[in-house]
Amino acid sequence: MQVNKVIKTGERERTLPEKFVLLLIALLISSPVALAQQTDDGSSDQGWGDDSWAEETPSSNWHGFIEGGLGNRLNADPALNDRFSPVDDATLSDLRLRLETTGFVANDRYAFKADLYADGVDQGVRADLREASYTLSPVERTDLKLGQQVLTWGTGDLLFLNDLFPKDWQSFFAGRDTEYLKAPVLAAKASYYGDSASLDLVWMPDYTSDRYINGERFSWFSPQAGQNIAAPAGRIDAEEPANSFNNGEFAARFSGTIESTEWALYGYRGFQKQPNALDSGGNPVFTRLNVLGASVRGNLGSGLANAEVALHMAEDNDGSDPYQPNSQFRFLLGYERELVPKLTLGLQYYLEQTLDYAALEAASPSPYNPEEYRYLYTTRLNYRMWQDNLVWSLFAFYSPSDDDHYVRPSVSYRYSDTLSFDLGANVFGGDKAHTFFGQFEDATNLYGRVRYAF
């Protein structure tokens, strides 16, 4: 039975990893050194000033925010309500504290960013280390960034072809800030900046999956059951590949600019980011994945156009195993321009072609096989008012091949430099319960957030 469309999104909230304790200690130890290098106006003195021996006054650059968020379903989810839990209708119930700082040790830069939050839906207190990194330049034109960090590349707007870094779909669907769609990962990133092109190499020693839909906060469609299921019986808890050099993830980008046009070539070696395969015992597993791709972005008329392609080479290359994901060809076209002052329109066309589709159909008895050509359109509208303090936004996905949709309306208001408000919704729908967005129809929710920055 084909399971490509079964486990497409999700979350696995992680507590503060023990492997970063030593790095945190190092950051805390190095903070006084960096603060001692701050000038009276808060700028960093790296030894280029005329008065390098002048007495300096340390100053702290710690900042962050406190945020409360609430979200609730507009329709009951029968798969979740069967558990008779009082929080089944809630999708978001967060009280969050963010602390972050950056500084320098000589010419090297360190950064720390972490969240501590109470999650009323999962009924627990969580820590999320967003960044604990140290950046140095071992040789000229080269940077080396080590530690926990958020990585991203590619040209898509909420569509990812060559960006195989972990995502947090649970937070995205629940109504947390879009920042949290990008999950952090422990990595070493080396960058070389040439005259005409640059090279980025990323090594992630411990495989890190997406924080995928696991049946806890949102139910998902099971082709075996023929309906949506949720925890405890429908909980997905796949074992990640063992930590080893061979199981580490490698990503590369070779990029440059010709006149005003940006181009890039990409490569990735690792695993599927979600457990969308089954082993011989029927357990969800992560299978190997290699990706090659390219992108281009530049001016077109009065707007900005982009195109991106990617070949996802799955472990089951011939398509004869219906329990493994097929290889795919992915294609993206996008265009963005300002229609009138303060009103911006963005459009995208996206295609997923499942390769070896004839072999899949011949091997799979499932009525829930994906379409050979799954395509969708996206539209983004942003309108800014009141000196950009009030922002109206609409992002819509629509797939004619699956006949389903996902709409994200939102409004953000910045009352002051410290206080802001966000209100929005995640609206899912579709004619078929097993399609990508259709399976989350009962997850449609309305959310609101209040943030105080300091």
C-alpha positions as CSV (number, residue, x, y, z in Angstrom):
1,M,0.0,0.0,0.0
2,Q,1.4,3.4,-1.0
3,V,2.0,5.6,2.0
4,N,3.6,8.7,0.4
5,K,0.6,10.9,1.4
6,V,0.0,9.4,4.8
7,I,2.6,10.9,7.0
8,K,3.4,14.2,5.3
9,T,3.7,16.7,8.2
10,G,4.3,16.9,11.9
11,E,6.1,17.6,15.1
12,R,8.4,16.1,17.6
13,E,8.9,18.6,20.4
14,R,12.4,18.2,21.9
15,T,13.6,19.1,25.3
16,L,16.9,20.9,25.8
17,P,19.5,18.5,24.4
18,E,22.2,17.4,26.7
19,K,24.8,17.7,24.0
20,F,24.6,21.5,24.1
21,V,25.2,21.8,27.9
22,L,29.0,22.3,27.3
23,L,28.4,24.8,24.5
24,L,26.0,26.8,26.8
25,I,28.6,26.8,29.5
26,A,31.2,28.1,27.0
27,L,28.8,30.8,25.8
28,L,28.2,31.9,29.4
29,I,31.9,32.0,30.2
30,S,32.7,33.9,27.0
31,S,29.9,36.5,27.5
32,P,31.9,38.5,30.0
33,V,34.8,38.6,27.6
34,A,32.6,39.8,24.8
35,L,30.9,42.3,27.1
36,A,34.3,43.7,28.1
37,Q,34.9,44.4,24.4
38,Q,31.7,46.5,24.0
39,T,32.2,50.2,23.6
40,D,30.2,52.8,25.5
41,D,27.7,53.1,22.6
42,G,27.2,49.3,22.6
43,S,29.2,48.7,19.4
44,S,31.8,45.9,19.2
45,D,35.4,47.0,19.3
46,Q,37.5,44.4,17.5
47,G,40.8,46.2,17.9
48,W,40.5,48.6,14.9
49,G,39.9,51.7,17.0
50,D,42.6,54.4,17.6
51,D,42.3,54.0,21.4
52,S,42.5,50.3,21.9
53,W,43.7,50.7,25.5
54,A,40.9,53.0,26.7
55,E,38.9,51.8,29.6
56,E,35.6,50.3,28.5
57,T,32.2,49.9,30.2
58,P,30.6,46.4,29.9
59,S,27.0,46.4,28.8
60,S,24.6,43.5,28.3
61,N,22.9,42.8,25.0
62,W,20.5,40.2,26.3
63,H,16.9,40.6,25.0
64,G,13.9,38.5,24.1
65,F,10.1,38.4,24.6
66,I,7.2,37.0,26.5
67,E,4.4,35.7,24.4
68,G,1.0,34.1,25.1
69,G,-0.9,32.3,22.4
70,L,-4.3,30.6,22.2
71,G,-5.8,28.6,19.3
72,N,-9.0,26.5,19.0
73,R,-10.6,24.3,16.4
74,L,-13.7,25.6,14.6
75,N,-14.9,22.1,14.1
76,A,-14.6,19.1,16.4
77,D,-12.2,16.3,15.3
78,P,-13.9,13.0,15.9
79,A,-10.6,11.1,16.0
80,L,-9.4,13.3,18.9
81,N,-12.7,13.7,20.7
82,D,-12.9,9.9,21.1
83,R,-10.3,10.3,23.8
84,F,-12.7,12.5,25.9
85,S,-9.9,15.0,26.7
86,P,-10.9,18.6,27.7
87,V,-8.1,20.0,25.5
88,D,-9.0,18.2,22.3
89,D,-10.5,21.3,20.7
90,A,-7.4,23.4,21.5
91,T,-4.6,23.6,18.9
92,L,-2.5,26.3,20.7
93,S,-2.1,27.2,24.4
94,D,1.4,28.6,24.9
95,L,3.1,30.8,27.4
96,R,6.6,31.4,26.1
97,L,9.7,33.1,27.2
98,R,12.5,33.9,24.7
99,L,16.1,34.8,25.7
100,E,18.8,35.6,23.1
101,T,22.1,37.3,22.9
102,T,25.0,37.7,20.4
103,G,28.5,38.9,20.9
104,F,32.1,38.6,19.9
105,V,35.2,36.9,21.2
106,A,38.0,38.7,19.3
107,N,36.8,38.4,15.7
108,D,34.6,35.3,16.3
109,R,30.9,35.6,16.8
110,Y,28.7,33.7,19.2
111,A,24.9,33.6,19.3
112,F,22.4,32.1,21.7
113,K,18.6,31.9,21.4
114,A,16.3,29.7,23.5
115,D,12.7,29.4,24.4
116,L,11.1,28.1,27.6
117,Y,7.4,27.6,27.3
118,A,4.4,26.0,29.0
119,D,2.3,24.1,26.5
120,G,-1.3,23.7,27.6
121,V,-2.2,21.3,24.7
122,D,0.6,18.8,25.4
123,Q,0.3,19.7,29.1
124,G,4.0,20.1,29.8
125,V,6.9,22.6,30.1
126,R,9.3,22.5,27.1
127,A,12.7,24.0,26.3
128,D,13.6,24.7,22.6
129,L,17.2,25.6,21.9
130,R,16.9,27.7,18.7
131,E,20.5,28.6,18.4
132,A,23.8,28.0,20.3
133,S,26.4,28.7,17.7
134,Y,30.0,29.9,17.3
135,T,31.2,31.4,14.0
136,L,34.9,31.9,13.1
137,S,36.9,32.6,10.0
138,P,39.8,30.1,9.9
139,V,41.1,31.4,6.6
140,E,40.4,34.4,4.3
141,R,37.0,34.5,2.7
142,T,35.8,31.5,4.7
143,D,33.3,31.2,7.6
144,L,32.8,28.2,9.8
145,K,29.6,28.2,11.9
146,L,29.3,25.4,14.5
147,G,26.5,24.4,16.8
148,Q,22.7,24.5,17.0
149,Q,21.3,26.7,14.2
150,V,18.4,27.3,11.9
151,L,19.3,26.7,8.2
152,T,17.4,27.5,5.1
153,W,17.9,28.0,1.3
154,G,16.0,27.8,-1.9
155,T,13.6,30.2,-3.6
156,G,10.1,28.9,-2.6
157,D,7.7,30.8,-0.4
158,L,6.5,28.1,2.1
159,L,7.4,25.5,-0.6
160,F,10.6,23.5,-0.2
161,L,12.3,21.7,-3.0
162,N,16.0,21.7,-2.1
163,D,15.7,22.9,1.5
164,L,15.9,19.6,3.3
165,F,16.6,21.1,6.7
166,P,14.1,20.1,9.4
167,K,10.7,21.8,9.6
168,D,8.1,22.1,12.5
169,W,4.8,21.5,10.8
170,Q,3.0,21.2,14.1
171,S,3.8,24.8,15.1
172,F,3.0,26.0,11.6
173,F,-0.5,24.4,11.6
174,A,-1.2,25.4,15.2
175,G,-0.7,29.1,14.8
176,R,2.7,29.8,16.2
177,D,4.9,32.5,14.6
178,T,6.1,31.5,11.1
179,E,9.6,31.6,12.5
180,Y,8.9,28.3,14.2
181,L,8.3,26.5,10.9
182,K,12.0,26.2,10.6
183,A,13.3,23.8,13.3
184,P,16.9,24.1,14.6
185,V,19.5,21.4,13.9
186,L,23.0,20.6,15.2
187,A,25.3,21.3,12.3
188,A,28.7,22.5,11.0
189,K,28.3,25.0,8.1
190,A,31.4,26.0,6.1
191,S,31.1,28.9,3.6
192,Y,33.6,30.1,1.0
193,Y,33.0,33.5,-0.7
194,G,34.6,33.8,-4.1
195,D,34.6,36.7,-6.5
196,S,32.0,35.2,-8.8
197,A,30.5,32.3,-6.7
198,S,30.1,31.0,-3.2
199,L,30.1,27.5,-1.8
200,D,28.2,26.4,1.3
201,L,28.8,22.9,2.8
202,V,26.7,21.6,5.7
203,W,27.2,18.5,7.8
204,M,24.6,17.4,10.3
205,P,26.2,14.6,12.3
206,D,23.0,13.5,14.0
207,Y,20.0,12.9,11.7
208,T,17.2,15.3,12.6
209,S,13.7,14.7,11.2
210,D,10.9,17.1,10.8
211,R,8.7,17.7,13.8
212,Y,6.0,15.8,12.2
213,I,2.3,15.2,12.8
214,N,2.3,12.3,15.2
215,G,-1.4,12.0,16.2
216,E,-1.1,14.0,19.4
217,R,-2.3,17.5,18.5
218,F,-3.6,16.7,15.0
219,S,-5.1,13.5,13.6
220,W,-3.9,12.1,10.3
221,F,-5.3,9.9,7.6
222,S,-4.4,6.2,7.8
223,P,-4.9,4.2,4.6
224,Q,-4.9,1.0,6.6
225,A,-7.8,2.3,8.7
226,G,-9.4,4.2,5.9
227,Q,-10.0,7.2,8.2
228,N,-8.3,9.7,10.4
229,I,-6.7,8.4,13.6
230,A,-5.0,9.9,16.6
231,A,-3.1,8.9,19.7
232,P,-2.8,6.7,21.5
233,A,-3.6,4.0,18.9
234,G,-2.7,6.3,16.0
235,R,0.4,7.8,17.5
236,I,3.5,7.8,15.2
237,D,6.7,7.3,17.0
238,A,9.3,6.2,14.4
239,E,12.8,5.4,15.5
240,E,15.3,7.7,13.8
241,P,18.4,6.3,12.1
242,A,21.2,5.5,14.5
243,N,23.8,8.2,15.0
244,S,26.8,7.4,12.8
245,F,29.0,9.1,10.2
246,N,27.3,7.2,7.5
247,N,23.8,8.2,8.7
248,G,24.8,11.9,9.0
249,E,23.2,14.4,6.6
250,F,25.2,16.4,4.0
251,A,24.0,19.4,2.1
252,A,25.8,21.7,-0.4
253,R,25.0,24.9,-2.3
254,F,27.1,26.4,-5.1
255,S,25.7,29.9,-5.9
256,G,26.4,33.1,-7.6
257,T,25.1,36.2,-9.4
258,I,25.2,37.1,-13.1
259,E,24.4,40.8,-13.4
260,S,21.2,41.0,-11.3
261,T,20.2,37.3,-11.6
262,E,20.9,34.9,-8.7
263,W,21.6,31.2,-9.5
264,A,22.3,28.2,-7.3
265,L,23.0,24.4,-7.5
266,Y,22.1,22.2,-4.6
267,G,22.8,18.7,-3.3
268,Y,21.7,16.6,-0.3
269,R,22.5,13.2,1.0
270,G,20.5,11.8,4.0
271,F,17.1,10.5,4.7
272,Q,13.4,11.4,4.2
273,K,12.5,14.0,6.7
274,Q,9.3,12.2,7.8
275,P,8.7,8.4,8.3
276,N,6.6,8.0,5.2
277,A,7.6,4.3,4.6
278,L,6.8,1.0,6.4
279,D,9.2,-1.8,7.2
280,S,8.4,-5.5,6.9
281,G,6.7,-5.4,10.3
282,G,4.4,-2.5,9.4
283,N,6.4,0.1,11.5
284,P,7.0,3.6,10.1
285,V,10.6,4.2,9.2
286,F,12.8,6.8,7.5
287,T,14.3,5.8,4.2
288,R,17.4,7.2,2.5
289,L,17.1,10.1,0.1
290,N,19.4,11.9,-2.3
291,V,18.5,15.2,-3.9
292,L,20.0,17.3,-6.8
293,G,18.5,20.6,-7.7
294,A,19.0,24.1,-9.1
295,S,17.3,27.5,-8.8
296,V,17.4,31.0,-10.5
297,R,15.9,34.3,-9.3
298,G,16.0,37.7,-10.9
299,N,14.1,40.8,-12.1
300,L,11.2,40.3,-14.6
301,G,9.3,43.4,-15.6
302,S,8.3,45.3,-12.5
303,G,8.6,42.3,-10.2
304,L,10.8,39.4,-9.1
305,A,10.6,36.0,-10.7
306,N,12.1,32.7,-9.5
307,A,12.3,29.1,-10.8
308,E,13.5,26.0,-9.0
309,V,13.8,22.2,-9.8
310,A,14.8,19.2,-7.7
311,L,15.1,15.5,-8.3
312,H,14.3,13.5,-5.1
313,M,15.9,10.1,-5.5
314,A,14.3,7.7,-3.1
315,E,15.7,4.4,-1.8
316,D,13.1,2.4,-3.8
317,N,14.2,3.7,-7.2
318,D,12.1,1.3,-9.4
319,G,8.8,2.1,-7.7
320,S,7.9,-1.6,-7.2
321,D,7.6,-1.4,-3.4
322,P,4.3,0.3,-2.5
323,Y,5.4,0.7,1.2
324,Q,8.3,2.9,0.2
325,P,8.2,6.5,-1.2
326,N,8.8,6.8,-4.9
327,S,11.4,9.1,-6.4
328,Q,10.0,12.5,-7.5
329,F,10.7,15.4,-9.8
330,R,9.7,18.7,-8.3
331,F,9.3,22.0,-10.1
332,L,8.5,25.6,-9.0
333,L,7.7,28.9,-10.7
334,G,7.1,32.1,-8.8
335,Y,6.5,35.8,-9.3
336,E,6.2,38.7,-6.9
337,R,5.5,42.4,-7.4
338,E,4.0,45.4,-5.7
339,L,0.6,46.1,-7.3
340,V,0.1,49.5,-5.6
341,P,2.0,51.1,-2.8
342,K,2.0,48.9,0.3
343,L,0.1,46.0,-1.5
344,T,2.3,43.1,-2.6
345,L,1.2,40.0,-4.6
346,G,3.1,36.8,-4.8
347,L,2.1,33.8,-7.1
348,Q,3.6,30.3,-7.3
349,Y,3.0,27.2,-9.4
350,Y,4.4,23.9,-7.9
351,L,4.5,20.4,-9.4
352,E,5.3,17.0,-7.8
353,Q,5.7,14.2,-10.4
354,T,5.9,10.7,-8.9
355,L,8.3,8.7,-11.0
356,D,7.9,5.0,-11.9
357,Y,4.2,5.5,-11.4
358,A,3.2,2.5,-13.6
359,A,5.2,0.2,-11.3
360,L,3.6,1.8,-8.3
361,E,0.1,1.2,-9.6
362,A,0.9,-2.4,-10.6
363,A,2.3,-3.2,-7.1
364,S,-0.2,-1.3,-4.9
365,P,-3.7,-2.5,-4.1
366,S,-4.4,0.7,-2.2
367,P,-7.2,3.1,-3.4
368,Y,-5.3,6.0,-1.8
369,N,-2.3,6.2,-4.2
370,P,-1.1,9.7,-4.9
371,E,-1.7,11.4,-8.2
372,E,1.1,10.9,-10.7
373,Y,1.2,14.7,-11.2
374,R,0.3,16.6,-8.0
375,Y,0.3,20.3,-8.6
376,L,-0.9,23.4,-6.7
377,Y,-1.0,27.1,-6.9
378,T,-0.2,29.6,-4.1
379,T,-1.2,33.2,-3.6
380,R,0.2,35.6,-1.1
381,L,-1.3,39.1,-0.5
382,N,0.3,41.5,2.0
383,Y,-1.0,45.0,2.7
384,R,0.7,47.4,5.1
385,M,-0.9,50.4,6.8
386,W,-0.2,52.9,9.5
387,Q,3.5,53.2,8.8
388,D,3.7,49.4,8.5
389,N,2.4,48.9,12.0
390,L,-0.7,47.1,10.7
391,V,-0.2,44.3,8.2
392,W,-3.0,42.3,6.6
393,S,-1.9,39.0,5.0
394,L,-3.4,36.1,3.1
395,F,-1.6,33.0,1.9
396,A,-3.6,30.4,0.1
397,F,-2.7,26.9,-1.3
398,Y,-5.0,25.3,-3.8
399,S,-4.4,21.9,-5.6
400,P,-6.6,21.2,-8.6
401,S,-5.2,17.6,-8.8
402,D,-6.1,16.8,-5.2
403,D,-9.0,19.2,-5.1
404,D,-8.0,20.5,-1.7
405,H,-6.9,23.8,-0.2
406,Y,-5.2,25.4,2.8
407,V,-5.7,29.1,3.5
408,R,-3.8,31.3,6.1
409,P,-5.4,34.7,6.7
410,S,-3.7,36.9,9.4
411,V,-3.5,40.4,10.7
412,S,-0.6,41.8,12.8
413,Y,-0.6,45.0,14.8
414,R,2.5,46.6,16.4
415,Y,1.1,48.8,19.1
416,S,4.6,49.9,20.2
417,D,8.2,48.9,20.0
418,T,7.5,46.4,22.8
419,L,3.9,45.3,22.4
420,S,2.4,43.5,19.3
421,F,-0.7,41.4,18.5
422,D,-1.4,38.7,15.9
423,L,-4.7,37.2,14.9
424,G,-5.1,34.5,12.2
425,A,-6.6,31.2,11.1
426,N,-5.5,27.9,9.4
427,V,-8.3,26.8,7.1
428,F,-8.1,23.3,5.6
429,G,-10.5,21.6,3.2
430,G,-10.9,19.0,0.4
431,D,-13.2,16.6,-1.3
432,K,-11.2,13.6,-0.3
433,A,-10.1,12.7,3.3
434,H,-6.8,11.2,2.2
435,T,-5.3,14.1,0.3
436,F,-2.5,16.3,1.7
437,F,-4.7,19.2,3.0
438,G,-8.0,17.3,3.0
439,Q,-6.9,15.1,5.9
440,F,-6.6,18.1,8.1
441,E,-10.1,19.5,7.5
442,D,-11.1,19.0,11.1
443,A,-7.9,20.8,12.2
444,T,-9.2,24.2,10.9
445,N,-8.5,26.7,13.7
446,L,-8.5,30.3,14.8
447,Y,-5.6,31.6,16.9
448,G,-4.3,34.8,18.6
449,R,-1.0,35.8,20.1
450,V,0.2,38.7,22.3
451,R,3.9,39.5,22.5
452,Y,5.9,41.8,24.8
453,A,9.5,42.3,23.7
454,F,12.3,43.5,26.0
